[in-house]
Amino acid sequence: MAGKISFLIAILFVLMITGCGGDKSSSAFSSKGGGVVRTDYSPSEPTSSDAITLKITAVAGEHPEYNWIVNGITVPVSGNKLDPEHFSKNDTVFCSILIGGEEKKKVGPIVIKNSPPRINSLGISPDSPKHGIDLSINANVDDVDRDDVTFLVKWFVNEEEVGSGEALSGSEIKAADQVYAVVRPYDGTDEGLPMNSGFVLVQNSPPEFVSPPPSIEGRTMNYEIEVKDGDGDNFDLSLEQGPSGMRLEGNRLVWEAPELDKDTSVVIKIKARDERGGETNVSFSLDLRKREMQ
């Protein structure tokens, strides 16, 4: 009886060894078996700009060979590294590992992912803007996949975000503002790393005369001068040239013309100067008729 029990125990032990001794990671071996112990590749999710490197562990004394296949076509690469010149995004890559000319393992499929675009250089145009002049980005970008690239832009004025889009309205800026943009390239699939443009300094805009040339009714002139300053600066007006007796009273040009003994012309020059030193000069020629001056 004891002999039978010992016999049954021995059979059970053999069955346990057979059931538990199989490979738990069958993906490491081909159905043909032998030679290759383990395979891996990096990076784990290659893009169209990454080289794929295959790492294998083989039985001592074996010398693996590699057969790379891209979209079903064998490429002329014999080593364990496949450079990105051999594939593009969305391509499917396999690699057969051979020992002694016999395939022992096939790695793949490896589907190539999109490469995000990359900004090489970035600036703002114009580089010396003034109020009223729209700003735009000037970017040089690379895209390995030759995709159409757009730009996701955030604009900042004096560290405060003021808008988005590839252009910033000139109405958003004034003299002494510091403006910069943070730009991220986008190829329709992935966004690339953001880049800061560096700031540009908004230059002063001199005052601008907006009123029409002065006129005179009879011998009396009471002309209102209209000037605007895009930066909102204060400004002063000065009469640089004019006939005797003509004067400025605030922003009004005042004159009482004398009686004339003949038709004549007078030249009037006025200067507007803002608090930052920006100035604009304007000249008018005023024709006077004797008959109207009596």
Secondary structure, DSSP 8 states (H G I E B T S, - for coil): -HHHHHHHHHHHHHHHHHHH-S-S-GGGS-TT-SSEEEEEEESSS-BTT--EEEEEEE-TT--EEEEEEETTEE-S--SSEE-GGG--TT-EEEEEEEETTEEEEEEEEEE-B----EEEEEEEESSS-BTT--EEEEEEEE-TT----EEEEEEEETTEEEEESSEE-GGG--TT-EEEEEEEEE-SS-B---EE---EE-B----EE-S-----BTTEEEEE--EE-TT---EEEEEEE--TT-EEETTEEEEE----SS-EEEEEEEEEEETTS-EEEEEEEEEE-GGG--
